[in-house]
């Protein structure tokens, strides 16, 4: 239909252009096609003919100084045979000359033409052509506006992306680590697929479900999974797509979105980042705020106007539920709030398993250990971690992802990539070493702080060095003693600079910021001070211009504010004193750690334990043995990984047809533990041919695996016998006619 419309438009444009060219050509070149060409006379010839009374008529064009008319070739020529002529007048006044010849008997007419012969062209250029161009532009614009596929004038239409023909392929099995949220959404999916079950019981499915949680926890993935499981149209739009520069566009798009969803019901509408349009009404500056409120009002009307059992469900996602309008969250609109928080240990392990599919992990990879090393990571963080590990493995030209790459990817996720090329002076390196050693020693000594896993003075991201401390388990509550010890650990770097360096530096800026924020929260949010009691000061999550107030107004007096500042300063001073006492008592240990850090740059594992526990001398005596043992373990681990890879290769190879068989078709193998496909193993036809040639060497590969796979050693022989049995009837059928022919020949 679109092609026909375009072809028709081009035909119309072509006809208009042809008519315009024809008109111009006829005027410009029309005289070239006259049958009789006039004679050209000079001015002297014209004057001579005029004196001889041979001019019959003449017209003088004053604008071009040209003469046109007819004349007699001789005095005996009749007027009927007069010939046309043209001439250029050069001389004095033409009228005076003609008046002197007024007595000529053959001169019938003479005249002076003062009009412009090209007046039609000037008229065309100044009047007709602009009007024609305007009409042409109007015609083109009219066709553009009427084109249904053109969006120039459809800014009031919804920008929702409709996944109707291509429904989302995401399923609940693709969602891991948030089992409670999946269980809640199973009800929504069941209603969309089997609504009659709920109607018979008089139940009403929630009109709206809002997913609340930090960024990266899988809210959008959950919405796609619901649509993929239910197999219904899925309308996806962002909250910011509703509001444009034109007034009323947001409300119009809301109406259009719900109309489309109702036509395609049962369906799902998903609004991502709904806080962009659903913030609390009643405050703000400028007309844009009023436009947003108008959009929100229309959204409230559409949600409340749902008819029962209409099978249109609205799913929204936000990480700022505290600023949403209360009318939006009331029952009847968003009936159900599903909290999607950061996954726990078990959830992180499940997420890592999902994102490790299709990646060749070494047999030594322990996903549970990796999950323990990543507390606080969201699903998006874990997905990025696995991808970074795969990239690091490819960078090293390795074929298997090991724990080494996974640990490096985790540190890159936390602190950024290493910057080994950064050049620093010896004094700066020593200052950084004391700073990081101060964090580590204070964190190791204090009872309620997290264990120290690694110290490095190699720059990562914006940090000049870092001390990696990881909790032993997930923590959902923080005690006062834990927070006080954390404050001392934060200040350990600055205190180390004060004691061991000539001067303090700016390297502790982030530590001081985090420590001050924690101390203020202890005073104003958690009531952990005796001086101010168990009272909250200031409204929680209070921000200006977000549907609340025009400015931040504290709900306590100036005197109370001064007491808060004094209490924060007291807590910080106490943490500083604790850190100073710990480091002052361990100067020799600090000097030793700094010398080791400057020499090795990174310390972890048994070496770090020896430094923190003052057993460094004993460790040095056994270091060669420890390193040799560690190297041996790594070698055995590599051999074990290679052996498992060989077993997997042998298993894939055993599924090939025997050599020389007519068919080389390979059925899809069951997924292995490492999720290795045949394409990953063979890497093209060349490898496939090589593996076919090595078919007879399967026994050797399996013996090297030390698994005693004797039952599979005769797989090729059994398959050959099976093929022989299947082909026996065909061979017998082929032999019978041959035997009959031989018998007939013998009789003859």
C-alpha positions in Angstrom: 0.0 0.0 0.0 2.8 2.4 0.9 4.6 1.6 -2.4 1.5 2.4 -4.4 1.0 5.7 -2.6 4.6 6.7 -3.2 4.4 5.8 -6.9 1.2 7.8 -7.4 2.8 10.8 -5.7 5.8 10.6 -8.0 3.5 10.4 -11.1 1.7 13.6 -10.0 5.0 15.4 -9.4 6.3 14.3 -12.8 3.2 15.6 -14.6 3.4 19.0 -12.9 7.1 19.3 -13.8 6.4 18.3 -17.4 3.6 20.9 -17.8 5.8 23.6 -16.4 8.7 22.7 -18.7 6.4 22.6 -21.7 5.0 26.1 -21.0 8.4 27.6 -20.6 9.8 25.9 -23.7 6.9 26.9 -25.9 7.4 30.5 -25.0 11.2 30.5 -25.3 11.6 28.3 -28.4 8.2 28.7 -30.1 9.7 31.1 -32.8 12.2 28.6 -33.9 9.6 26.4 -35.5 8.0 29.0 -37.7 8.0 27.9 -41.4 8.9 31.4 -42.9 12.1 33.0 -41.6 12.0 36.8 -42.0 14.8 38.6 -43.9 17.3 40.6 -42.0 17.8 44.2 -43.2 20.4 46.7 -42.1 19.3 50.2 -41.1 20.7 51.6 -44.4 18.7 49.0 -46.4 15.5 49.8 -44.5 15.9 53.6 -45.1 16.6 52.9 -48.8 13.5 50.7 -49.2 11.5 53.4 -47.3 12.6 56.1 -49.8 11.8 53.8 -52.7 8.3 53.3 -51.2 8.8 49.6 -50.9 7.9 49.3 -47.1 4.3 48.1 -46.6 4.2 48.1 -42.8 6.6 48.4 -40.0 6.5 48.2 -36.1 9.3 49.7 -34.0 9.9 48.1 -30.6 11.2 50.9 -28.5 12.5 48.6 -25.7 14.7 46.5 -28.0 15.2 49.1 -30.9 14.1 46.5 -33.4 12.0 46.8 -36.5 9.6 44.1 -37.8 7.3 44.3 -40.8 6.9 43.6 -44.5 8.4 45.0 -47.7 8.4 44.6 -51.5 11.4 43.1 -53.1 11.0 45.5 -56.1 8.7 48.3 -57.2 6.8 45.9 -59.5 6.1 43.4 -56.7 2.5 43.2 -55.6 1.6 43.8 -51.9 0.2 40.3 -51.6 3.8 39.0 -52.2 5.4 41.2 -49.6 8.1 39.5 -47.5 8.6 39.7 -43.7 11.7 41.4 -42.4 13.5 42.3 -39.2 16.0 45.0 -38.6 17.9 46.8 -35.9 17.3 50.5 -35.8 20.4 52.7 -35.5 19.9 56.3 -35.9 17.9 59.3 -34.8 14.3 59.4 -33.8 12.3 56.7 -35.6 9.0 58.6 -35.5 10.5 61.7 -37.3 11.8 59.5 -40.0 8.5 57.8 -40.6 6.6 61.1 -40.6 8.8 62.3 -43.4 7.7 59.3 -45.5 4.0 59.6 -44.7 3.4 60.4 -48.4 4.4 56.9 -49.5 1.6 55.2 -51.3 2.6 51.6 -50.4 3.1 52.3 -46.6 -0.1 51.1 -45.0 0.9 51.0 -41.4 3.7 52.0 -39.1 3.6 52.0 -35.3 5.8 52.2 -32.2 5.5 49.4 -29.6 6.5 50.4 -26.1 5.7 47.0 -24.5 8.3 44.5 -23.2 8.4 41.4 -25.4 9.6 39.4 -22.4 6.8 40.6 -20.1 5.3 37.1 -19.9 8.6 35.7 -18.6 8.8 38.4 -15.9 5.2 37.7 -15.0 5.9 34.0 -14.8 9.0 34.5 -12.6 7.4 37.1 -10.3 3.8 35.8 -9.9 3.0 32.5 -11.4 6.2 30.6 -10.5 6.1 31.5 -6.7 2.4 30.6 -6.6 3.2 27.3 -8.2 6.0 26.6 -5.9 3.8 27.4 -2.9 1.0 25.1 -4.1 3.6 22.4 -4.7 5.0 22.7 -1.2 1.5 22.7 0.3 0.6 19.6 -1.7 3.7 17.8 -0.5 3.2 18.7 3.1 -0.4 17.6 2.9 0.6 14.2 1.7 3.2 14.0 4.5 0.7 14.9 7.2 -1.7 12.3 5.9 0.9 9.6 5.8 0.1 7.2 8.6 3.7 6.0 8.9 5.0 9.6 9.3 5.4 10.8 12.9 5.9 14.5 12.2 2.5 15.4 13.6 2.0 12.5 15.9 3.8 13.7 18.9 0.6 13.1 20.9 0.9 9.3 20.2 2.4 6.9 22.6 6.1 6.1 22.1 5.6 2.7 23.7 7.5 -0.1 22.0 5.0 -2.9 21.4 6.4 -6.4 21.4 3.3 -8.1 19.9 4.5 -10.2 17.0 7.9 -10.7 18.6 6.9 -11.4 22.2 9.7 -11.4 24.9 11.5 -14.7 25.0 12.6 -14.2 28.7 11.2 -16.7 31.1 11.1 -17.1 34.8 13.9 -19.6 34.6 16.2 -16.8 33.3 15.6 -14.9 36.6 17.7 -16.0 39.5 18.4 -14.8 43.0 15.0 -13.1 43.6 12.7 -16.1 44.1 10.1 -14.2 46.3 9.5 -11.6 43.5 9.2 -14.4 40.9 6.6 -16.2 43.1 4.6 -13.0 43.4 4.6 -12.4 39.7 3.6 -16.0 39.0 0.1 -14.9 40.0 0.0 -12.2 37.4 1.1 -14.7 34.7 -1.5 -17.2 35.8 -4.3 -14.6 35.6 -3.3 -13.6 32.1 -3.3 -17.2 30.9 -6.2 -18.5 32.9 -8.4 -15.6 34.0 -11.6 -17.7 34.3 -10.3 -19.4 37.4 -10.1 -16.1 39.3 -13.4 -14.8 37.9 -15.3 -17.8 39.1 -14.0 -17.2 42.6 -14.9 -13.5 42.5 -11.2 -12.5 42.8 -9.8 -9.4 41.3 -6.2 -9.4 40.0 -4.2 -6.3 40.9 -4.5 -3.6 38.4 -1.0 -2.5 38.9 2.3 -3.9 40.3 5.2 -1.7 41.1 8.7 -3.2 41.4 10.8 -1.3 44.0 14.5 -1.8 44.5 18.1 -0.5 43.8 19.3 -0.2 40.2 20.5 -3.4 38.6 18.5 -5.8 40.7 16.4 -7.2 37.8 13.2 -5.2 37.8 13.0 -4.8 34.0 14.0 -8.4 33.6 11.1 -9.5 35.8 8.6 -7.5 33.7 9.9 -9.2 30.5 9.7 -12.6 32.2 6.0 -12.1 33.0 5.3 -11.1 29.4 7.4 -14.0 28.1 5.6 -16.6 30.3 2.1 -15.3 29.6 2.7 -14.9 25.9 0.8 -11.6 25.7 1.6 -8.2 24.0 4.1 -6.2 26.0 4.1 -2.4 25.8 7.3 -0.9 27.1 7.9 2.8 27.7 10.0 5.0 29.9 8.5 7.5 32.3 10.5 10.4 30.6 8.9 9.6 27.2 5.5 11.0 28.3 6.6 14.7 28.7 7.7 16.8 25.7 8.1 20.5 25.0 4.4 20.7 23.9 1.7 21.2 26.5 -0.7 18.3 26.8 1.5 15.8 24.9 2.0 13.7 28.1 -1.7 13.3 28.8 -2.3 12.5 25.2 0.3 9.8 25.1 -1.0 8.3 28.3 -4.5 8.0 26.7 -3.1 6.6 23.5 -1.0 4.0 25.4 -3.9 2.6 27.3 -6.2 2.6 24.2 -3.6 0.5 22.4 -3.2 -1.9 25.4 -7.0 -2.3 25.7 -7.3 -3.2 22.0 -4.6 -5.8 22.4 -5.8 -7.2 25.7 -4.8 -9.3 27.5 -1.6 -7.3 27.6 1.0 -5.8 29.9 2.1 -2.2 30.1 5.6 -1.7 31.5 6.6 1.9 32.6 10.3 2.0 33.5 11.5 4.7 35.9 8.0 5.9 36.7 9.3 8.4 39.2 10.0 10.7 36.2 6.3 11.2 35.8 4.8 10.0 39.1 6.5 12.4 41.6 4.4 13.9 44.3 2.2 16.8 43.3 1.9 20.1 45.0 5.3 21.7 44.7 7.8 22.8 42.1 8.8 25.7 39.9 7.8 26.6 36.4 5.2 25.4 33.9 7.0 22.1 33.2 5.9 21.0 36.7 2.2 21.7 35.8 2.6 19.7 32.6 4.0 16.8 34.6 1.1 17.0 37.0 -1.3 16.9 34.1 0.4 13.8 32.8 0.2 12.2 36.2 -3.5 13.1 36.6 -4.3 11.4 33.3 -2.3 8.3 34.4 -4.3 8.2 37.6 -7.6 8.5 35.7 -6.6 5.7 33.3 -5.6 3.4 36.1 -8.7 4.0 38.1 -10.9 3.7 35.0 -10.0 0.1 34.3 -13.0 -2.1 33.9 -13.0 -5.2 36.0 -11.4 -8.3 34.3 -10.1 -6.2 31.4 -6.9 -8.2 31.4 -4.6 -5.1 31.1 -2.0 -5.1 33.8 0.4 -2.2 34.5 3.9 -3.0 35.8 6.1 -0.1 36.8 9.7 0.0 38.1 11.4 2.6 40.3 14.2 3.0 42.8 12.7 6.1 44.4 9.4 4.9 45.7 9.6 7.5 48.5 9.0 10.4 46.1 6.0 8.9 44.3 2.5 10.5 44.7 0.4 8.7 47.4 -2.6 8.6 45.0 -0.5 6.5 42.6 0.3 3.9 45.3 -3.1 3.4 46.7 -5.0 0.1 46.3 -7.0 0.1 43.0 -4.0 1.6 41.1 -0.8 0.0 42.2 -2.3 -2.7 44.4 0.9 -4.6 45.0 4.5 -3.5 45.8 7.2 -6.1 45.1 10.5 -5.3 46.7 13.5 -6.4 44.6 16.6 -6.1 46.8 20.2 -7.1 46.4 20.6 -10.9 46.3 21.9 -12.8 49.3 24.6 -15.4 49.2 22.4 -18.1 47.7 20.9 -15.7 45.2 24.3 -14.5 44.1 25.4 -18.1 43.5 22.3 -18.7 41.4 22.9 -15.5 39.4 26.5 -16.5 38.7 25.3 -19.9 37.4 22.9 -18.2 35.0 25.5 -15.8 33.7 28.2 -18.5 33.4 26.1 -20.4 30.9 28.0 -20.5 27.6 31.3 -19.6 29.2 34.0 -22.3 29.5 34.7 -22.3 33.2 37.6 -24.3 34.6 36.8 -27.3 36.8 38.4 -25.5 39.7 36.1 -22.5 39.6 34.0 -22.4 42.9 31.0 -20.2 42.3 30.0 -20.4 46.0 33.3 -19.0 47.0 33.0 -16.2 44.4 29.5 -15.5 45.8 31.0 -15.1 49.3 33.5 -12.6 47.9 30.9 -10.4 46.3 28.5 -9.2 49.1 26.4 -6.3 48.0 26.7 -7.0 44.3 23.5 -6.8 42.3 22.5 -9.0 39.4 23.9 -6.4 36.9 27.2 -6.3 38.8 27.5 -10.1 38.7 26.7 -10.2 35.0 29.4 -7.6 34.3 31.8 -9.5 36.5 31.4 -12.7 34.5 31.8 -10.8 31.2 34.9 -9.0 32.5 36.4 -12.4 33.4 35.7 -13.7 29.9 37.4 -10.6 28.4 40.4 -11.1 30.6 40.7 -14.7 29.6 40.5 -13.8 25.9 43.2 -11.1 26.5 45.5 -13.8 28.0 44.8 -16.2 25.1 43.5 -18.8 27.5 40.7 -21.3 26.8 39.2 -21.7 30.3 38.1 -19.0 32.8 39.8 -19.6 36.1 39.4 -18.2 39.6 42.3 -15.9 38.9 40.4 -14.1 36.1 37.2 -14.0 38.3 39.1 -12.5 41.2 40.7 -9.9 39.0 37.3 -9.1 37.5 35.8 -8.6 41.0 38.5 -6.2 41.9 38.0 -4.3 38.7 34.4 -4.1 39.5 35.1 -2.7 43.0 38.0 -0.4 42.4 38.6 -0.2 38.7 41.4 -1.5 36.4 45.0 -1.5 37.5 47.1 1.4 36.4 50.6 0.0 36.6 52.0 2.6 34.2 51.3 5.5 36.6 54.7 7.0 37.7 55.0 8.1 41.3 58.0 9.2 43.4 59.5 7.0 46.1 58.1 9.4 48.8 54.6 9.1 47.4 54.8 5.3 47.2 56.0 5.1 50.8 53.2 7.5 52.0 50.6 5.3 50.2 52.1 2.2 51.7 51.8 3.6 55.2 48.3 4.7 54.5 47.1 1.3 53.3 49.0 -0.5 56.1 47.3 1.7 58.6 43.9 0.6 57.3 44.9 -3.0 57.3 46.4 -3.1 60.8 43.5 -1.3 62.5 41.0 -3.5 60.6 42.9 -6.6 61.7 43.2 -5.6 65.4 39.6 -4.4 66.0 37.1 -7.1 66.9 34.1 -6.0 64.9 35.7 -5.0 61.6 35.8 -7.1 58.4 38.8 -9.4 57.7 41.5 -8.0 55.4 42.0 -10.0 52.3 44.5 -8.0 50.2 46.7 -4.9 50.3 48.1 -3.2 47.2 49.8 0.1 46.4 49.1 -0.3 42.7 46.7 2.3 41.4 43.2 1.2 40.5 40.8 3.6 38.9 41.0 6.9 40.9 42.6 5.2 44.0 46.3 5.3 44.5 46.2 2.1 46.5 43.5 0.0 48.3 42.9 -2.4 51.1 40.3 -5.1 50.3 38.2 -6.1 53.3 35.3 -8.5 52.8 32.7 -9.6 55.3 32.6 -13.3 56.2 28.8 -13.4 55.6 25.9 -11.2 54.5 25.0 -8.6 57.1 21.5 -7.1 57.2 22.1 -5.2 60.4 24.9 -3.1 61.7 25.6 -2.8 65.4 27.0 0.3 67.1 30.3 -1.4 67.9 30.7 -2.4 64.3 30.1 1.1 63.1 32.5 2.5 65.7 35.2 0.1 64.5 34.5 1.0 60.9 35.1 4.6 61.8 38.5 3.7 63.3 39.4 1.7 60.1 38.4 4.7 57.9 40.7 7.0 59.9 43.5 4.4 60.1 45.1 5.7 56.9 45.1 9.4 58.0 46.5 8.4 61.5 49.3 6.4 59.9 50.3 9.5 57.9 50.3 11.6 61.1 52.6 9.1 62.9 54.9 7.8 60.2 55.0 10.5 57.5 56.4 14.1 57.5 53.0 15.5 56.7 49.4 14.5 56.1 48.1 14.4 52.5 44.8 14.6 50.5 44.7 10.8 50.1 42.4 10.4 53.0 39.6 12.7 51.6 37.3 9.9 50.7 37.9 8.1 54.0 37.1 11.3 56.0 33.9 11.8 53.9 32.6 8.3 54.5 33.5 8.4 58.2 31.8 11.8 58.7 28.6 10.5 57.0 28.6 7.4 59.1 29.0 9.4 62.4 26.3 11.8 61.4 23.9 9.0 60.6 24.7 7.4 64.0 23.6 10.7 65.7 20.6 11.8 63.5 19.2 8.6 62.1 19.9 5.7 64.4 19.9 7.3 67.9 23.2 5.7 68.9 24.3 8.5 71.3 23.4 9.0 74.9 23.7 12.8 74.6 20.9 13.2 72.1 18.9 10.1 72.9 16.8 7.9 70.7 15.4 10.6 68.5 15.6 11.1 64.7 16.7 14.6 63.5 15.7 15.6 60.0 13.2 13.9 57.7 14.4 10.7 56.1 15.2 10.7 52.4 14.2 14.4 52.3 15.2 16.3 49.2 14.0 19.6 47.9 12.2 20.1 44.5 11.0 16.5 44.5 7.4 17.0 45.3 8.1 18.1 48.8 9.3 21.6 49.9 11.0 24.5 48.0 13.9 24.4 50.4 15.4 22.2 53.1 14.0 23.2 56.5 15.4 21.4 59.5 12.9 20.3 62.2 15.2 21.1 65.1 16.5 24.2 66.6 19.9 25.9 66.1 20.9 24.8 69.6 20.1 21.2 68.7 22.1 21.5 65.5 25.1 22.6 67.5 24.7 19.6 69.8 24.5 17.3 66.8 27.8 18.8 65.4 29.5 18.4 68.8 28.4 14.8 69.1 29.6 14.0 65.6 32.9 15.6 66.4 33.1 13.6 69.6 32.5 10.3 67.8 35.1 11.1 65.2 37.6 12.1 67.9 37.1 8.8 69.7 37.6 6.8 66.4 40.8 8.8 65.8 42.0 8.0 69.3 41.4 4.3 68.9 43.2 4.2 65.5 46.1 6.2 67.0 46.5 3.9 69.9 46.5 0.7 67.7 49.1 2.1 65.3 51.3 3.7 68.0 51.7 0.2 69.7 52.7 -1.4 66.4 55.3 0.8 64.8 57.7 -2.0 64.0 55.0 -4.0 62.4 54.0 -1.0 60.3 57.5 -0.4 59.2 57.8 -4.1 58.2 54.6 -4.0 56.2 55.6 -0.9 54.4 59.0 -2.4 53.4 57.2 -5.5 52.1 54.6 -3.5 50.2 57.2 -1.3 48.6 59.1 -4.4 47.5 56.2 -6.6 46.4 53.5 -3.9 45.7 50.7 -6.4 46.5 50.4 -8.7 49.5 47.6 -11.3 50.0 47.0 -14.8 51.2 49.5 -16.4 53.7 51.9 -13.6 53.3 49.3 -11.1 54.4 48.4 -13.3 57.4 52.0 -13.5 58.4 52.4 -9.7 58.3 49.3 -9.1 60.3 50.0 -11.9 62.9 53.7 -11.0 63.4 54.9 -14.3 62.0 56.8 -12.9 59.0 60.2 -14.4 59.9 58.7 -17.9 60.1 56.9 -17.3 56.8 60.1 -16.2 55.1 61.8 -19.4 56.3 59.1 -21.5 54.7 58.2 -19.2 51.8 60.1 -21.2 49.2 58.3 -24.4 50.3 55.0 -22.6 50.5 55.4 -21.1 47.1 56.6 -24.4 45.7 53.6 -26.1 47.2 51.3 -23.4 45.8 52.9 -23.8 42.4 52.4 -27.5 42.6 48.8 -27.1 43.5 48.3 -24.7 40.6 50.0 -27.1 38.3 47.8 -30.0 39.4 44.8 -27.7 39.1 45.8 -26.9 35.5 46.3 -30.5 34.7 43.0 -31.3 36.3 41.3 -28.6 34.2 43.0 -29.9 31.1 41.9 -33.5 32.0 38.3 -32.5 32.4 38.5 -30.6 29.1 39.9 -33.7 27.5 37.1 -35.8 28.9 34.6 -33.3 27.6 36.4 -33.4 24.2 36.3 -37.2 24.2 32.6 -37.3 25.1 31.8 -35.0 22.3 34.0 -37.0 20.0 32.3 -40.3 21.0 29.1 -38.9 19.7 30.5 -38.7 16.1 29.5 -41.4 13.5 32.2 -44.0 12.9 34.8 -43.3 10.2 33.7 -44.1 6.7 30.0 -43.9 7.5 27.7 -42.3 4.9 26.2 -39.8 7.2 28.3 -37.2 9.2 25.2 -35.6 10.7 25.6 -34.9 14.4 22.6 -34.8 16.7 22.5 -32.1 19.2 24.3 -33.3 22.3 23.0 -32.9 25.8 24.4 -29.8 27.5 27.6 -30.5 29.5 28.5 -29.1 32.9 30.6 -26.5 31.2 27.8 -25.8 28.6 30.3 -26.5 25.8 28.6 -26.8 22.4 30.0 -28.7 19.4 30.7 -25.4 17.7 32.9 -24.4 20.7 34.8 -27.7 20.6 35.4 -28.1 16.9 35.9 -24.4 15.9 35.2 -25.1 12.3 35.4 -27.7 9.6 39.2 -28.2 9.9 39.0 -29.2 13.5 36.0 -31.4 12.7 38.0 -33.3 10.1 40.9 -33.6 12.5 38.7 -35.1 15.2 37.2 -37.6 12.7 40.7 -38.7 11.8 41.4 -39.1 15.5 38.3 -41.3 16.0 40.5 -44.4 16.5 42.4 -42.6 19.3 39.4 -42.2 21.6 40.6 -45.1 23.8 43.9 -43.4 24.5 42.2 -40.2 25.5 39.8 -41.9 27.8 42.6 -43.9 29.5 44.4 -40.7 30.2 41.4 -39.4 32.0 41.8 -42.0 34.8 38.1 -42.5 35.0 38.0 -46.1 33.9 35.7 -45.5 31.0 36.0 -49.0 29.8 32.4 -49.3 28.9 32.7 -46.6 26.3 35.9 -48.0 24.8 34.0 -50.3 22.5 31.5 -47.7 21.4 32.8 -47.7 17.9 32.7 -51.5 17.6 29.2 -51.7 19.0 28.1 -49.0 16.6 29.7 -50.9 13.7 27.9 -54.1 14.6 24.6 -52.2 15.0 25.0 -50.7 11.5 25.9 -54.2 10.1 22.7 -55.7 11.6 20.6 -52.9 10.2 22.2 -53.2 6.7 22.0 -57.0 6.6 18.3 -57.2 5.3 19.2 -54.8 2.5 22.2 -56.8 1.4 20.2 -60.0 1.4 17.5 -58.4 -0.7 20.1 -57.2 -3.1 21.8 -60.7 -3.3 18.6 -62.6 -4.2 18.0 -61.2 -7.7 21.8 -61.8 -8.4 21.4 -65.4 -7.4 18.3 -65.9 -9.5 20.2 -64.5 -12.6 23.1 -66.9 -12.0 20.7 -69.9 -11.7 19.0 -69.0 -15.0 22.4 -68.7 -16.7 23.4 -72.2 -15.4 20.1 -73.7 -16.8 20.8 -72.1 -20.2 
